[in-house]
Amino acid sequence: MSVSSVASEVLSKPSSSAPTTASPSVTAASPGAVKGITKESPKETFMKLLVAQLEHQNPLSPMDNNQFTQQLAQFTSLEQLQSMNTNLSALMQAQTMANGLQAATLIGKQVQAQANTTHVPKPGEATPFQYTLAADSANVQIDVLDQAGKTTRTINTRNQKAGPQTLTWDGKDAVGKPLPAGNYHFQVAATDKAGKPVTVEESLQGIVEGVTYDGNHPYLIVGGNRVELSALTNIKQTK
């Protein structure tokens, strides 16, 4: 007989001290009595069921030792998994706190990060595009996208040397209308004189102005843009 097979019997078994005759009236339990009931832990429940299983086993066909050992091993494994889950949750909380403290120490420092965002603080103004070309490029195209992924502006430039590049723009759309304040993305595509693609790495550089949190996740604020800590490629102390 397994633990599960006696569970219903044990839970529904009447107390030996309970009266055999029904009382003429039934009184509802008071709220205080209900609040006093405590919920058993899974370990206590398992041990009660295991003891009940041993009490109800057939004397002529006692419980198999292998089956008994397997049930104990299963419960031990479950306990270990629950303990591991608790420890992992505590570790994640500690790591989140450490990331937050690390982010706060970067305020006022100059950083560079892998990012393709540009910020429009107000209509008619925007943070520059920053990217690195792997080789000399004859043609460079920059597409500015809004939060929905729609292209709002395309900027073309020619004959840029290999290395870091910074391109200032006016925060306006294709018809010269100032874009609404907010964060935008940009994509850079470049080709050399032979028309072959040139590898481009978009980046973001600036002073860390503050730290913001999305849930428990910290982000640096650089030029109005949110930057992941994991995206940082360079940190410098400002003079």
HELIX and SHEET records of a PDB file:
HELIX    1   1 VAL A    3  SER A   12  1                                  10    
HELIX    2   2 PRO A   31  LYS A   35  1                                   5    
HELIX    3   3 PRO A   42  GLU A   55  1                                  14    
HELIX    4   4 ASN A   65  ALA A  104  1                                  40    
HELIX    5   5 LEU A  229  ALA A  231  5                                   3    
SHEET    1   A 5 GLY A 163  LEU A 167  0                                        
SHEET    2   A 5 PHE A 129  LEU A 133 -1                                        
SHEET    3   A 5 VAL A 200  ASP A 214 -1                                        
SHEET    4   A 5 GLN A 110  ALA A 113 -1                                        
SHEET    5   A 5 LEU A 232  LYS A 236 -1                                        
SHEET    1   B 4 THR A 117  VAL A 120  0                                        
SHEET    2   B 4 GLY A 182  THR A 191 -1                                        
SHEET    3   B 4 SER A 137  LEU A 145 -1                                        
SHEET    4   B 4 THR A 151  GLN A 160 -1                                        
SHEET    1   C 3 THR A 117  VAL A 120  0                                        
SHEET    2   C 3 GLY A 182  THR A 191 -1                                        
SHEET    3   C 3 PRO A 197  VAL A 198 -1                                        
SHEET    1   D 5 GLY A 163  LEU A 167  0                                        
SHEET    2   D 5 PHE A 129  LEU A 133 -1                                        
SHEET    3   D 5 VAL A 200  ASP A 214 -1                                        
SHEET    4   D 5 HIS A 217  VAL A 222 -1                                        
SHEET    5   D 5 ASN A 225  VAL A 227 -1                                        
END                                                                             
